[in-house]
Amino acid sequence: MISPSIPVNERERLENLRAYSILDTLPEEEYDEITFLASKICGTPISLVTLIDETRQWFKSKYGLEIDETPREYAFCAHAIQDQDNILIVPDSREDIRFQDNPLVTDHPNVVFYAGVPLVTPQGFPLGTLCVIDNVPRRLEESQIEALQALANQLIKLLELRIACIQLGESEQRLKELNATKDRLFSIIGHDLRGPIGGFKSLIQLLISGNDLSNSKQLLEILTVIHKTANSTYDLLENLLEWAKSQQNEIVFNPKKINLKELVFNILNLFSEVILNKEINIVNEISEDQFLVADNNMLSTILRNLISNAIKFTPNGKTIIVSVANMDGNIKISVQDEGTGIQEEDLPKLFNSLSPLSTYGTQGEKGSGLGLLLCKDFIERHNGIIEVNSIWGGGSTFSFTLPQAT
């Protein structure tokens, strides 16, 4: 027996095969009708639609055979794809040095006669064959060969229709996501931004409507509310703009080496006033020499949102811990709080762009639900993942992985 050689373009061929998402799928009538016709036209008891992956030939359709696959090293079809422009015909495998002691010849299914037409995609890659098999020697008429080739052409059209349907489904899903994003943006602009801006108008009207501005205590109370509203509105607008740019792929990914301790320190400074007012204890467990490779703007956005959420949902006097752990070339960054926690039924909504979760903080702080969506998007652009562990009434820990600097 001579094992089939590996095509020089094997990596690209396998990528092309996987693009059709057809391996290990259920039987389909359209393919089964073709193997039925092939067997009847050629007068053979067996006909197969085979696909060759790294280690096996797998049968998308089979007529007259019960098994689903065979090892690639024994596959006649793995020989057939070597010459993708011609049909491989083996009149009697027992007299062919390539196959005479092949287990598929000497044992079940006792392949004696074989004819296989390579299934070549429009990109020029042979994925497998349409083949017919018999247990006795035989030859095919020219008309039978032409019919096999015509059926193989129909198989390629079925494969192309399959990938077109996949792409259509992906486009429909993308369109749904874009429409959901558009609706979400309009909702935020129309509701979440209108509220604080309307509050600004009322507060300013209160200041200029003849109130005694010499009353410093009253003035300070009004200005404190204005400041709080301004901060929440700014954070909302910042996330809104970042989310819009992210959805339009307008954000450039520019990774570089970053000192994590310094970045977290700078972000915590942004929230120093609210941390002080809520008397929250911040524990930064990151060492001075902890570096990682990331896009600085994206990582800042991720940490700003996670730390902001932790502060928002942590009651006065409680603790927030920012920590890091090394994990096989990656680092895992965690933001742990002693806050209100998240109900189990709400956890799936955290990263759902179609219905993101929006709740109020311990002091009535309003969020849009966009922050965590941004975090997930930016983390995935780093090939990382985000996780959450939370106990209702017992706090939450948000963790994500990023590459460690070398």
DOPABA-672753 format. One record per residue (C-alpha): x, y, z; residue in one letter. Coordinates in nm, 2 decimals. Layout:
X  Y  Z  A
...
***
This chain:
0.00  0.00  0.00  M
0.12  0.35  -0.08  I
-0.02  0.62  0.15  S
-0.15  0.94  -0.02  P
0.08  1.24  -0.01  S
-0.02  1.57  0.15  I
-0.10  1.86  -0.10  P
0.15  2.15  -0.09  V
-0.14  2.39  -0.02  N
-0.28  2.17  0.26  E
-0.32  2.45  0.52  R
-0.51  2.67  0.27  E
-0.72  2.37  0.15  R
-0.82  2.29  0.51  L
-0.91  2.65  0.58  E
-1.13  2.65  0.26  N
-1.30  2.32  0.38  L
-1.38  2.46  0.72  R
-1.53  2.77  0.57  A
-1.82  2.56  0.45  Y
-1.90  2.44  0.81  S
-2.01  2.11  0.67  I
-1.79  1.85  0.85  L
-1.99  1.63  1.09  D
-2.33  1.77  0.99  T
-2.64  1.57  0.96  L
-2.75  1.40  0.64  P
-2.92  1.62  0.38  E
-3.16  1.51  0.11  E
-3.00  1.71  -0.16  E
-2.66  1.53  -0.11  Y
-2.83  1.19  -0.07  D
-3.01  1.22  -0.40  E
-2.68  1.28  -0.57  I
-2.52  0.97  -0.43  T
-2.83  0.77  -0.52  F
-2.81  0.89  -0.88  L
-2.44  0.83  -0.90  A
-2.48  0.47  -0.79  S
-2.77  0.41  -1.03  K
-2.59  0.57  -1.33  I
-2.27  0.38  -1.28  C
-2.43  0.05  -1.16  G
-2.23  0.03  -0.84  T
-2.36  -0.07  -0.50  P
-2.18  0.21  -0.32  I
-2.16  0.59  -0.38  S
-2.01  0.85  -0.15  L
-1.96  1.22  -0.11  V
-1.63  1.24  0.08  T
-1.45  1.53  0.25  L
-1.09  1.50  0.35  I
-0.97  1.67  0.67  D
-0.64  1.64  0.86  E
-0.68  1.27  0.96  T
-0.98  1.12  0.80  R
-1.22  1.10  0.51  Q
-1.57  1.18  0.63  W
-1.88  1.09  0.43  F
-2.13  1.38  0.39  K
-2.35  1.14  0.20  S
-2.33  0.76  0.16  K
-2.53  0.51  -0.04  Y
-2.48  0.14  0.02  G
-2.24  0.19  0.31  L
-2.30  0.21  0.69  E
-1.97  0.36  0.83  I
-1.93  0.74  0.86  D
-1.55  0.78  0.80  E
-1.22  0.60  0.74  T
-0.86  0.70  0.83  P
-0.71  0.94  0.57  R
-0.41  0.71  0.52  E
-0.64  0.44  0.37  Y
-0.86  0.67  0.17  A
-0.87  0.63  -0.21  F
-1.02  0.98  -0.22  C
-0.71  1.12  -0.06  A
-0.52  0.99  -0.37  H
-0.80  1.13  -0.60  A
-0.75  1.49  -0.48  I
-0.39  1.48  -0.58  Q
-0.49  1.54  -0.94  D
-0.78  1.77  -0.91  Q
-0.83  1.81  -1.28  D
-0.90  1.44  -1.35  N
-1.12  1.16  -1.23  I
-0.93  0.88  -1.05  L
-1.04  0.53  -1.18  I
-0.91  0.21  -1.03  V
-1.05  -0.08  -1.23  P
-0.91  -0.35  -0.99  D
-0.74  -0.24  -0.67  S
-0.61  -0.59  -0.61  R
-0.37  -0.54  -0.90  E
-0.28  -0.18  -0.81  D
0.04  -0.14  -0.60  I
-0.11  0.17  -0.43  R
-0.41  -0.02  -0.29  F
-0.36  -0.40  -0.31  Q
-0.29  -0.45  0.06  D
-0.51  -0.16  0.18  N
-0.74  -0.26  0.47  P
-1.03  -0.12  0.28  L
-0.95  -0.36  0.00  V
-0.86  -0.67  0.21  T
-1.14  -0.62  0.46  D
-1.48  -0.45  0.47  H
-1.60  -0.28  0.26  P
-1.38  -0.47  0.01  N
-1.31  -0.19  -0.24  V
-1.22  -0.35  -0.57  V
-1.34  -0.09  -0.82  F
-1.32  0.28  -0.75  Y
-1.39  0.60  -0.95  A
-1.37  0.94  -0.78  G
-1.43  1.29  -0.92  V
-1.25  1.56  -0.71  P
-1.48  1.83  -0.57  L
-1.28  2.14  -0.65  V
-1.41  2.48  -0.51  T
-1.41  2.80  -0.71  P
-1.10  2.89  -0.51  Q
-0.92  2.59  -0.66  G
-0.91  2.37  -0.36  F
-1.01  2.00  -0.38  P
-1.21  1.92  -0.07  L
-1.30  1.55  -0.14  G
-1.47  1.35  -0.40  T
-1.79  1.21  -0.54  L
-1.70  0.85  -0.58  C
-1.85  0.52  -0.68  V
-1.73  0.18  -0.55  I
-1.79  -0.19  -0.63  D
-1.67  -0.52  -0.49  N
-1.58  -0.65  -0.84  V
-1.36  -0.52  -1.12  P
-1.54  -0.30  -1.37  R
-1.50  -0.01  -1.61  R
-1.71  0.30  -1.68  L
-1.85  0.42  -2.01  E
-1.76  0.77  -2.12  E
-2.12  0.87  -2.07  S
-2.11  0.75  -1.71  Q
-1.79  0.95  -1.64  I
-1.95  1.26  -1.79  E
-2.25  1.21  -1.57  A
-2.04  1.17  -1.26  L
-1.85  1.49  -1.34  Q
-2.19  1.67  -1.39  A
-2.31  1.55  -1.05  L
-1.98  1.66  -0.89  A
-2.04  2.01  -1.04  N
-2.38  2.01  -0.87  Q
-2.22  1.92  -0.54  L
-1.99  2.22  -0.57  I
-2.30  2.44  -0.64  K
-2.46  2.30  -0.32  L
-2.15  2.38  -0.12  L
-2.15  2.73  -0.26  E
-2.52  2.77  -0.18  L
-2.44  2.65  0.17  R
-2.17  2.92  0.23  I
-2.39  3.18  0.08  A
-2.66  3.09  0.33  C
-2.41  3.11  0.61  I
-2.30  3.45  0.50  Q
-2.66  3.57  0.46  L
-2.73  3.45  0.82  G
-2.42  3.64  0.95  E
-2.53  3.95  0.76  S
-2.88  3.92  0.90  E
-2.74  3.89  1.25  Q
-2.51  4.18  1.20  R
-2.80  4.39  1.07  L
-3.00  4.30  1.38  K
-2.71  4.40  1.60  E
-2.67  4.73  1.41  L
-3.04  4.80  1.44  N
-3.03  4.72  1.81  A
-2.73  4.95  1.85  T
-2.91  5.23  1.66  K
-3.22  5.19  1.88  D
-3.01  5.17  2.19  R
-2.82  5.49  2.10  L
-3.15  5.68  2.02  F
-3.29  5.55  2.35  S
-3.00  5.68  2.54  I
-3.00  6.01  2.37  I
-3.37  6.05  2.41  G
-3.40  5.94  2.76  H
-3.07  5.89  2.96  D
-2.92  6.22  2.83  L
-3.24  6.42  2.83  R
-3.29  6.35  3.20  G
-2.96  6.49  3.33  P
-2.96  6.78  3.08  I
-3.32  6.86  3.19  G
-3.18  6.85  3.55  G
-2.92  7.10  3.46  F
-3.18  7.34  3.33  K
-3.38  7.31  3.65  S
-3.08  7.36  3.87  L
-2.96  7.66  3.68  I
-3.31  7.80  3.68  Q
-3.31  7.76  4.05  L
-2.99  7.95  4.08  L
-3.10  8.25  3.87  I
-3.46  8.27  3.99  S
-3.40  8.51  4.28  G
-3.26  8.27  4.53  N
-3.03  8.42  4.79  D
-2.69  8.33  4.65  L
-2.52  8.46  4.96  S
-2.65  8.15  5.14  N
-2.33  7.95  5.09  S
-2.47  7.63  5.23  K
-2.77  7.63  5.00  Q
-2.54  7.73  4.70  L
-2.30  7.45  4.79  L
-2.58  7.20  4.79  E
-2.70  7.30  4.45  I
-2.35  7.31  4.30  L
-2.28  6.97  4.45  T
-2.59  6.83  4.27  V
-2.48  7.00  3.95  I
-2.13  6.86  3.98  H
-2.27  6.51  4.04  K
-2.50  6.54  3.74  T
-2.22  6.67  3.52  A
-2.00  6.38  3.61  N
-2.26  6.11  3.54  S
-2.36  6.28  3.21  T
-2.00  6.31  3.10  Y
-1.94  5.93  3.18  D
-2.25  5.85  2.99  L
-2.15  6.06  2.69  L
-1.80  5.91  2.70  E
-1.93  5.56  2.68  N
-2.19  5.65  2.42  L
-1.92  5.80  2.19  L
-1.69  5.51  2.24  E
-1.96  5.25  2.18  W
-2.07  5.43  1.86  A
-1.71  5.43  1.73  K
-1.66  5.07  1.83  S
-1.97  4.96  1.64  Q
-1.85  5.14  1.33  Q
-1.50  4.99  1.36  N
-1.35  5.34  1.39  E
-1.13  5.26  1.68  I
-0.77  5.17  1.59  V
-0.61  4.89  1.79  F
-0.26  5.00  1.90  N
-0.11  4.77  2.16  P
0.20  4.86  2.36  K
0.38  4.79  2.68  K
0.19  4.95  2.98  I
0.27  4.98  3.35  N
-0.06  4.85  3.50  L
0.00  4.99  3.85  K
0.04  5.34  3.72  E
-0.26  5.31  3.49  L
-0.49  5.19  3.77  V
-0.36  5.47  4.00  F
-0.44  5.73  3.74  N
-0.79  5.59  3.69  I
-0.86  5.58  4.07  L
-0.77  5.95  4.08  N
-1.06  6.02  3.85  L
-1.29  5.89  4.12  F
-1.11  6.03  4.42  S
-1.40  6.26  4.52  E
-1.67  6.00  4.51  V
-1.44  5.75  4.68  I
-1.38  6.00  4.96  L
-1.75  6.09  4.99  N
-1.86  5.73  5.01  K
-1.57  5.65  5.24  E
-1.48  5.35  5.02  I
-1.15  5.17  5.10  N
-0.96  5.11  4.78  I
-0.69  4.83  4.78  V
-0.46  4.83  4.48  N
-0.27  4.50  4.50  E
-0.09  4.54  4.17  I
0.29  4.55  4.20  S
0.51  4.84  4.07  E
0.67  4.62  3.81  D
0.35  4.47  3.66  Q
0.35  4.53  3.29  F
0.13  4.41  3.01  L
0.07  4.46  2.64  V
-0.25  4.63  2.55  A
-0.41  4.93  2.37  D
-0.38  5.21  2.63  N
-0.71  5.38  2.54  N
-0.91  5.05  2.54  M
-0.76  4.93  2.86  L
-0.83  5.27  3.02  S
-1.19  5.24  2.91  T
-1.22  4.88  3.05  I
-1.07  4.97  3.39  L
-1.26  5.30  3.41  R
-1.59  5.12  3.36  N
-1.52  4.83  3.59  L
-1.39  5.05  3.87  I
-1.68  5.30  3.82  S
-1.93  5.02  3.85  N
-1.77  4.88  4.16  A
-1.78  5.23  4.32  I
-2.14  5.28  4.21  K
-2.27  4.96  4.36  F
-2.06  4.96  4.68  T
-2.22  5.10  4.99  P
-2.04  5.36  5.21  N
-1.75  5.23  5.41  G
-1.70  4.91  5.21  K
-1.39  4.79  5.02  T
-1.29  4.75  4.66  I
-0.98  4.54  4.56  I
-0.80  4.57  4.23  V
-0.57  4.27  4.18  S
-0.38  4.08  3.92  V
-0.27  3.71  3.87  A
-0.03  3.56  3.62  N
-0.17  3.27  3.41  M
0.04  3.09  3.15  D
0.17  3.40  2.96  G
-0.15  3.60  3.03  N
-0.25  3.81  3.33  I
-0.59  3.81  3.49  K
-0.70  4.15  3.62  I
-0.98  4.15  3.88  S
-1.20  4.42  4.03  V
-1.37  4.29  4.34  Q
-1.63  4.48  4.55  D
-1.84  4.44  4.86  E
-2.14  4.59  4.68  G
-2.50  4.49  4.62  T
-2.42  4.21  4.38  G
-2.62  4.09  4.08  I
-2.92  3.86  4.08  Q
-2.85  3.53  3.90  E
-3.13  3.58  3.64  E
-2.97  3.92  3.54  D
-2.62  3.78  3.48  L
-2.69  3.68  3.11  P
-2.81  4.04  3.04  K
-2.48  4.20  3.14  L
-2.31  4.15  2.80  F
-2.63  4.13  2.58  N
-2.62  4.41  2.32  S
-2.99  4.35  2.24  L
-3.11  4.40  2.60  S
-2.82  4.53  2.82  P
-2.88  4.55  3.20  L
-2.92  4.90  3.34  S
-2.96  4.95  3.71  T
-2.92  5.22  3.98  Y
-2.63  5.25  4.22  G
-2.64  5.28  4.59  T
-2.69  5.66  4.56  Q
-2.93  5.65  4.27  G
-2.65  5.66  4.01  E
-2.80  5.58  3.67  K
-2.62  5.37  3.40  G
-2.69  5.30  3.04  S
-2.56  4.94  3.03  G
-2.31  5.04  2.76  L
-2.01  5.02  2.98  G
-1.99  4.64  3.01  L
-2.06  4.60  2.64  L
-1.76  4.82  2.57  L
-1.55  4.62  2.81  C
-1.64  4.30  2.64  K
-1.58  4.44  2.30  D
-1.24  4.58  2.39  F
-1.13  4.27  2.58  I
-1.21  4.05  2.29  E
-1.01  4.27  2.06  R
-0.71  4.17  2.28  H
-0.82  3.80  2.24  N
-0.91  3.80  2.61  G
-1.23  3.70  2.80  I
-1.43  3.87  3.07  I
-1.59  3.68  3.35  E
-1.81  3.78  3.64  V
-1.88  3.61  3.97  N
-2.15  3.77  4.19  S
-2.37  3.69  4.49  I
-2.69  3.89  4.53  W
-2.63  4.11  4.84  G
-2.27  3.98  4.86  G
-2.06  4.17  4.61  G
-1.92  4.11  4.26  S
-1.59  4.03  4.10  T
-1.52  4.12  3.73  F
-1.21  3.96  3.58  S
-1.05  3.97  3.24  F
-0.74  3.83  3.07  T
-0.48  4.01  2.86  L
-0.13  3.92  2.73  P
0.16  3.97  2.97  Q
0.45  4.19  2.85  A
0.78  4.00  2.79  T
***
